Amino acid sequence: MKIRYLTGPMALLASVTAHAAVAQDALTVAYFQEWPMPFQYGKVNGVYDEKLGLTVNWVAFDSGTAMSAAMAAGDVQIAVSQGVPPFVVATSAGQDLRVVDIAASYSDNDNCVVASRLEIDKDSVAELANARVAVPVGTIAHYGFLQQMAHFGIDPAGMTLVDMAPAEAAAAFEQGSIDMACGWGGALNRMKESGNVLLSGAEKEEIGILTFDLTTTTGDFAAEQPQLLADFVATTAEMNAMWTAGDRRDEMLPVIAQDAGMDPEAAAAVIDGFEFPDIEAQLSQKWLGGGLASYVEGVATMFYDLGNIPSVQDSYAEFVDRAPLQAAAVR
């Protein structure tokens, strides 16, 4: 999993204004290494260049905050799979970004685990009221923990929260010094060896607890290049549908893995934990139809309460742009 801590120069993000700087014959797109996704099959095979009618330059980044800064500088026009925290940091600071697509959803790949020795499940969760919990403060895992506790009617103020990175939390959890631990990826899998989740990914989504990444752009680029943006999300949807269908997995996986800098087995372990909502699902109330903006507002409020950001926007709905997906849907 890529790191989801709040990193990067806040002052820089607060002082810059995003602007579009795309040439007529080229487009620059940010993405992550070691984060395998179906779009990479199209990237490698030149599908985006063909569908968009221009050269697409792909640039690898190691953080979502760096993606925001690159878009602010005009060096990048689109960022694929930007995490929610850096998006919240940027937009709360005044950067004019737009969500145009849900890059991936992975509710089962980010969760909290209760120690098996406690024999606590979702029907006896009240017994966690005084638990010692390891949680990476200021991350989506932290927000998910707060949402789960709110769902179960448990006040986190009565718990002892220990700020730990997931890998450290997994080790402490295994040693028995922690009652509950939250995290993602490989660390979460190790936690599950010593405990159980209270809610599955599907159960979390049913009550509005989501874990996902975004495809983002700048407000200026969205306004100036609507057709190009629609073509981009439509092509991404085609790659996602091709992967989800499953009949071309053996063809696509090696290409995706190589482009991600991973061996096929490691890439499969990551991508198999992802879901790629189709266009219709993304335009629904759950995602760009309203749920996304409410979710982002909740994350921003948590960050503000923690002192991670100096202010929040009155509404985050203006940072969600459904037009590109709507245009793609009518093709």
Buried (B, 14 or more C-beta within 10 A) or exposed (E): BBBBBBBBEBEBBBEBEBBBBBEEEEBBBBBBEBBBBBBBBBBBEEBBBEBBEBEBEBBEBEBBBBBBBBBBEBEBBBBBBBBBBBBBBBBBBBBBBBBBBBBBBBBBBBBBBBBEEBEBEBEEBEBBBEBBBBBBBBBBBBBBBBBBBEBBEBEBEEBEBBEBBBBBBBBBBBEEEBBBBBBBBBBBBBBBEBBBBBBEBEBBBEEEBBBBBBBBBBBBBBBBBBEBBBBBBBBBBBBBEBBBEEEEBEEBBBBBBBBBEBEBEBBBBBBEBBBBBBBEBBBEEBBBBEBBBEBBBBBBBBBBEEEBBEEBBEEBEEBBBBBBBBBBBEE
